[in-house]
Amino acid sequence: MPVPTIAPMPKVTRLPTESVRFSPPLEVPASCSIAAISFFLNSLSIILFIPVN
């Protein structure tokens, strides 16, 4: 019983450290991803509005 309780503890401690480490690189391409998503949504809107018109 004490072994499974000790096992998840290091996993919980490792996850926040990994999230903090990966958060700065994710913030840099966030603007690029937002631009890509906006361009993708604009292309979808054009494709969807052509049959409607």
Summary of the structure (lengths in Angstrom):
residues: 53
radius of gyration: 21.3
end to end distance: 65.8
largest distance: 66.2
contacts: 94
relative contact order: 0.07
helix: 91%
strand: 0%
